[in-house]
Amino acid sequence: MPIRYKFDILAALKEKGYNTNRIRKERLFGESTLQAFRRGELVSWMNMERLCKLLECQPGDIVEYVEERQAE
């Protein structure tokens, strides 16, 4: 996929004090969203908005476009 995260999302959340137990307890993200972060899969814009708020950043700070090489 040409759009990917620039860094480990769960590690960044942990640095801000949001470990997975706290995230579940406060219902900040659902289990499927946490799994998507673990697998490097993209999430909904609503989840991206919440992620930006928690990490105090912009979407462009989180994801990047990487052009895929064509098989020759």
C-alpha positions as CSV (number, residue, x, y, z in Angstrom):
1,M,0.0,0.0,0.0
2,P,1.5,3.4,-1.0
3,I,0.2,5.1,2.2
4,R,1.9,4.0,5.4
5,Y,2.6,5.2,9.0
6,K,5.8,7.1,9.5
7,F,6.4,5.5,12.9
8,D,5.0,2.9,15.3
9,I,1.7,4.3,16.4
10,L,1.3,2.3,19.6
11,A,4.8,3.2,20.7
12,A,4.1,6.9,20.2
13,L,0.9,6.6,22.2
14,K,2.8,4.8,24.9
15,E,5.3,7.7,25.1
16,K,2.3,10.1,25.6
17,G,1.1,7.9,28.5
18,Y,-1.5,5.9,26.6
19,N,-0.7,2.2,27.0
20,T,-3.2,-0.3,25.6
21,N,-4.8,-0.9,28.9
22,R,-5.6,2.8,29.3
23,I,-6.8,3.0,25.7
24,R,-9.2,0.1,26.3
25,K,-10.4,1.4,29.7
26,E,-11.0,4.9,28.5
27,R,-12.5,3.5,25.2
28,L,-10.2,5.8,23.1
29,F,-9.9,3.2,20.3
30,G,-11.7,-0.1,19.7
31,E,-9.8,-3.5,19.6
32,S,-10.1,-3.6,15.8
33,T,-8.4,-0.2,15.6
34,L,-5.6,-1.3,17.9
35,Q,-5.1,-4.4,15.7
36,A,-5.0,-2.2,12.6
37,F,-2.2,0.0,14.2
38,R,-0.3,-3.2,15.1
39,R,-0.5,-4.4,11.5
40,G,0.2,-1.0,9.9
41,E,-3.2,-0.8,8.4
42,L,-4.9,2.5,7.8
43,V,-7.8,3.5,10.0
44,S,-10.9,5.7,9.6
45,W,-10.7,9.5,9.5
46,M,-12.5,9.6,12.8
47,N,-9.8,7.5,14.4
48,M,-7.1,9.5,12.7
49,E,-8.6,12.7,14.2
50,R,-8.5,11.2,17.7
51,L,-5.0,10.0,17.1
52,C,-3.9,13.5,16.0
53,K,-5.5,14.9,19.2
54,L,-3.8,12.4,21.5
55,L,-0.4,12.8,19.8
56,E,-0.8,16.6,19.3
57,C,0.1,16.5,15.6
58,Q,-1.3,16.7,12.1
59,P,-2.2,13.8,9.8
60,G,0.8,14.5,7.6
61,D,3.0,13.9,10.7
62,I,1.6,10.4,11.0
63,V,1.3,9.0,7.4
64,E,3.3,9.3,4.2
65,Y,3.0,8.4,0.6
66,V,5.6,6.0,-0.7
67,E,5.5,5.2,-4.4
68,E,5.4,1.5,-5.1
69,R,7.9,0.2,-7.6
70,Q,6.5,-1.5,-10.7
71,A,7.7,-5.1,-11.4
72,E,9.8,-5.1,-14.5
